[in-house]
C-alpha cells in the first residue's frame, strides 16, 4: 500500500511504466484502518476506485484530514472477499501489506484492513474483473521469488489483461467505466518506482 499516491489535477492516478488502467468505479465508500495521523487510525471516505493491471487506487472526493488517496498493489492484497449482506450494500473486504522502502524494516509497517462498499448501483462488472485480475496477477508472479521475499509490486505489469478485457461482462446496473483505451493524462509522466525518494522520470 501507499498512502496518497501521485495524482494528476483531474484525480487520475499518475501511472507507472507499463501500467494499464482497466476501469474506474464512482460512488464507492472506502474504509481503511491504521492510517497515521487519522483519528483512531481509521479513515472512511467516498470517491472513485481505479483498477489497473498493477494496483487498485482509491481517490477521495474530498480529503479526510491528510488522506486523499490510497494505493493497493494487487500483489500485496490478500484475504479479499466479496460480501453480500442482507441489510447493507455489497462490498469487498480484505487486507493489504505495506510497500516497505528498501532502507526500512518490514516490522515497522502494519498490514491494513480495507473495505470497498458499492453505494450506487450494482457491481456485476467490477467484481468479476477484480477477482480475475488479482488471480491472474498471482498466477503470473507465483514463481517470481521465495515466499519470505516481498515481491516488487510492479512485476504485476507483466500480467496480460487484453484477453480479460475482450471477454468482460458488462452489467447494465453497474456504473463502472471500462477503459477501452487508456485515459489521456496531462503529460507523459510515468512513475518508475514505489519509493518516494526517487525522482520520477518521464518516457
C-alpha positions as CSV (number, residue, x, y, z in Angstrom):
1,X,0.0,0.0,0.0
2,X,1.0,3.6,-0.4
3,X,-0.8,6.5,1.2
4,X,-1.6,9.5,-1.0
5,X,0.0,8.3,-4.3
6,X,0.7,10.9,-7.0
7,X,-2.4,12.1,-8.9
8,X,-3.0,14.4,-11.9
9,X,-5.1,17.5,-11.3
10,X,-8.2,15.7,-12.7
11,X,-7.8,13.0,-10.0
12,X,-6.4,10.2,-12.2
13,X,-3.5,8.4,-10.6
14,X,-0.1,9.0,-12.2
15,X,0.6,5.7,-14.0
16,X,3.7,3.5,-13.6
17,X,5.7,2.4,-16.6
18,X,3.7,-0.3,-18.4
19,X,0.6,0.3,-16.2
20,X,-2.8,-0.1,-18.0
21,X,-5.9,1.2,-16.4
22,X,-8.8,-1.3,-16.7
23,X,-11.7,0.5,-15.1
24,X,-12.9,3.3,-12.8
25,X,-15.9,3.0,-10.4
26,X,-17.5,6.1,-8.9
27,X,-19.9,6.1,-6.0
28,X,-18.0,3.9,-3.6
29,X,-17.2,4.3,0.1
30,X,-13.7,3.2,1.2
31,X,-12.8,2.2,4.7
32,X,-9.2,1.7,5.8
33,X,-7.5,1.3,9.2
34,X,-4.1,2.0,10.7
35,X,-3.6,5.3,8.8
36,X,-1.0,7.5,10.5
37,X,-2.5,10.9,11.7
38,X,-6.1,9.8,11.3
39,X,-8.4,9.9,14.3
40,X,-8.3,6.4,15.8
41,X,-6.2,5.4,12.8
42,X,-9.4,4.7,10.7
43,X,-10.5,6.6,7.6
44,X,-13.8,6.4,5.8
45,X,-14.3,8.4,2.6
46,X,-16.4,8.5,-0.6
47,X,-14.9,8.6,-4.0
48,X,-13.7,6.6,-7.0
49,X,-11.7,3.3,-7.3
50,X,-9.4,2.9,-10.3
51,X,-8.3,-0.6,-11.2
52,X,-5.2,-1.3,-13.3
53,X,-3.0,-4.3,-14.1
54,X,-0.8,-3.4,-11.2
55,X,-2.9,-1.9,-8.4
56,X,-6.2,-0.6,-7.2
57,X,-6.3,3.1,-6.3
58,X,-9.0,4.8,-4.2
59,X,-9.3,8.6,-4.8
60,X,-11.5,10.5,-2.3
61,X,-14.0,13.1,-3.5
62,X,-12.9,15.3,-0.6
63,X,-9.7,14.9,1.6
64,X,-10.2,13.5,5.1
65,X,-7.5,15.2,7.1
66,X,-4.3,14.5,5.3
67,X,-5.8,11.5,3.5
68,X,-6.9,11.9,-0.2
69,X,-5.9,8.7,-1.9
70,X,-4.8,5.1,-1.2
71,X,-2.8,2.7,-3.4
72,X,-3.4,-1.1,-3.0
73,X,-0.8,-3.1,-5.1
74,X,-2.6,-6.2,-6.3
75,X,0.3,-8.4,-5.4
76,X,0.0,-7.3,-1.8
77,X,-3.7,-7.7,-1.4
78,X,-4.8,-10.8,0.5
79,X,-7.9,-12.3,2.1
80,X,-10.1,-10.5,-0.3
81,X,-13.8,-11.4,-0.1
82,X,-17.0,-10.3,-1.8
83,X,-19.7,-9.8,0.8
84,X,-23.5,-9.5,0.2
85,X,-25.1,-8.6,3.5
86,X,-28.9,-8.6,3.7
87,X,-29.4,-5.1,5.1
88,X,-26.3,-3.3,3.8
89,X,-24.7,-2.7,0.4
90,X,-22.4,-5.2,-1.3
91,X,-18.7,-4.8,-0.5
92,X,-15.2,-6.2,-0.9
93,X,-13.1,-6.6,2.2
94,X,-9.6,-7.7,2.6
95,X,-6.1,-6.8,3.8
96,X,-3.1,-5.1,2.1
97,X,0.5,-5.3,3.1
98,X,2.6,-2.1,3.0
99,X,5.1,-1.2,0.4
100,X,8.2,-1.1,2.6
101,X,11.1,1.2,1.5
102,X,14.3,-0.7,0.9
103,X,16.0,1.2,3.8
104,X,13.3,0.3,6.3
105,X,12.5,-2.8,8.3
106,X,9.2,-4.6,7.5
107,X,8.3,-4.9,11.2
108,X,7.9,-1.1,11.4
109,X,4.9,-1.3,9.0
110,X,1.4,-2.6,9.7
111,X,-0.9,-4.5,7.4
112,X,-4.1,-2.5,6.7
113,X,-7.6,-3.9,6.6
114,X,-9.9,-2.3,4.0
115,X,-13.4,-2.4,2.7
116,X,-14.9,-1.1,-0.6
117,X,-18.7,-0.5,-0.3
118,X,-20.7,-0.2,-3.5
119,X,-23.1,2.5,-2.6
120,X,-24.5,3.4,-6.0
121,X,-25.7,0.7,-8.4
122,X,-24.6,-2.9,-8.9
123,X,-21.2,-4.4,-9.1
124,X,-21.6,-7.1,-11.6
125,X,-18.9,-5.7,-13.9
126,X,-16.4,-4.6,-11.2
127,X,-16.4,-7.9,-9.2
128,X,-15.5,-10.4,-11.9
129,X,-12.8,-8.1,-13.4
130,X,-11.3,-7.5,-10.0
131,X,-11.2,-11.2,-9.0
132,X,-10.0,-12.4,-12.4
133,X,-7.3,-9.8,-12.5
134,X,-6.0,-10.5,-9.0
135,X,-6.0,-14.2,-9.7
136,X,-4.1,-13.6,-13.0
137,X,-1.5,-11.4,-11.2
138,X,-0.9,-14.1,-8.6
139,X,-0.5,-16.9,-11.2
140,X,1.9,-14.9,-13.3
141,X,4.1,-13.9,-10.3
142,X,3.9,-17.2,-8.4
143,X,7.4,-18.3,-9.4
144,X,8.9,-14.8,-9.0
145,X,10.6,-15.2,-5.6
146,X,10.9,-17.3,-2.5
147,X,8.0,-16.9,0.0
148,X,9.9,-14.9,2.5
149,X,11.0,-12.3,0.0
150,X,8.5,-9.5,-0.7
151,X,7.9,-9.3,-4.5
152,X,8.1,-6.0,-6.3
153,X,4.5,-4.9,-6.9
154,X,5.4,-3.5,-10.3
155,X,6.0,-7.1,-11.6
156,X,2.3,-7.3,-11.9
157,X,2.7,-5.1,-15.1
158,X,3.6,-8.3,-16.9
159,X,0.1,-9.7,-16.4
160,X,-1.8,-10.0,-19.7
161,X,-5.1,-8.0,-19.4
162,X,-6.1,-7.6,-23.1
163,X,-7.8,-11.0,-23.3
164,X,-9.6,-10.4,-20.0
165,X,-11.0,-7.1,-21.2
166,X,-12.2,-8.6,-24.5
167,X,-14.4,-11.1,-22.6
168,X,-15.5,-8.8,-19.8
169,X,-19.2,-9.0,-19.0
170,X,-20.8,-5.5,-18.7
171,X,-23.6,-5.3,-16.1
172,X,-26.1,-2.6,-17.1
173,X,-26.8,-1.9,-13.4
174,X,-23.1,-1.3,-12.7
175,X,-21.9,2.2,-13.3
176,X,-18.3,1.0,-13.7
177,X,-16.5,2.7,-16.6
178,X,-14.2,0.3,-18.5
179,X,-11.2,1.9,-20.3
180,X,-11.3,0.7,-23.9
181,X,-8.3,3.0,-24.5
182,X,-6.0,4.5,-21.8
183,X,-7.3,7.8,-20.4
184,X,-5.4,10.8,-21.5
185,X,-3.1,12.1,-18.9
186,X,-2.0,15.7,-18.7
187,X,1.5,14.8,-19.8
188,X,3.7,11.7,-20.3
189,X,4.9,11.5,-16.7
190,X,5.1,7.8,-15.6
191,X,6.3,6.6,-12.3
192,X,9.1,4.0,-12.2
193,X,9.1,3.0,-8.5
194,X,7.0,2.9,-5.4
195,X,9.9,4.6,-3.5
196,X,9.0,8.2,-2.8
197,X,12.6,9.4,-2.6
198,X,13.5,8.6,-6.2
199,X,12.9,11.2,-8.9
200,X,10.1,10.3,-11.3
201,X,11.1,10.1,-14.9
202,X,9.1,10.7,-18.0
203,X,9.0,8.4,-21.0
